[in-house]
Amino acid sequence: MELSEILESLVTRNSGVTVAAILDTDGLAVASAGEGSLDAEVVSAIAANLVLSGEQLTDAFEQGELQTASLQGSQGTTVLAR
C-alpha cells in the first residue's frame, strides 16, 4: 500500500480528519490526501515554517524536542507532528 492510499484511508475512515499529509524535512509534500482548499506545496511550506518556529520556541524555553503543535480555528484544528 502506498503512502497516499494510507492517508486517503485515514481521511475517509475518520470523520474529523479532512486532510492528511506527510512532509519531508525541507517542507516538501511526500504524500497527501483529502479535500484541502490550498495547494499542497503551499500548505507544506507553511507547515514547515510553523514547525521551525515551534522548534525555536521549545528550544528557547528549554522544553526538549518539539513533538506536536496544534492550531485551533473556529471551524477546526490543525495538528502538526514531528
C-alpha positions, -999 to 999 in steps of 0.1 A, spaced: 0 0 0 14 34 -10 16 64 14 -12 83 -4 -35 53 -1 -28 51 37 -35 88 41 -67 85 20 -78 57 42 -71 78 73 -92 107 59 -122 85 48 -123 64 80 -122 94 104 -150 120 100 -130 146 119 -100 144 96 -103 163 63 -67 165 51 -36 144 59 -1 149 46 35 137 51 62 162 45 99 158 43 123 178 65 125 205 38 87 210 39 80 193 6 49 171 3 58 134 1 21 123 1 -12 139 8 -49 131 8 -82 149 14 -100 180 3 -77 209 11 -85 243 -4 -48 252 -7 -22 238 -30 -2 210 -13 31 228 -19 19 260 -3 5 242 27 38 222 30 58 254 31 36 270 57 37 238 78 75 237 76 77 273 88 54 265 117 74 235 128 106 255 126 91 283 148 78 256 172 113 241 174 128 275 181 102 282 209 107 248 226 145 254 224 142 289 239 120 276 268 142 245 272 113 222 267 131 195 248 124 185 212 91 196 195 68 166 192 34 182 182 19 216 176 -17 224 172 -36 254 159 -73 258 168 -96 278 145 -133 285 149 -141 256 125 -114 230 132 -80 221 145 -47 216 126 -22 192 142 15 191 132 35 161 144 72 157 140 
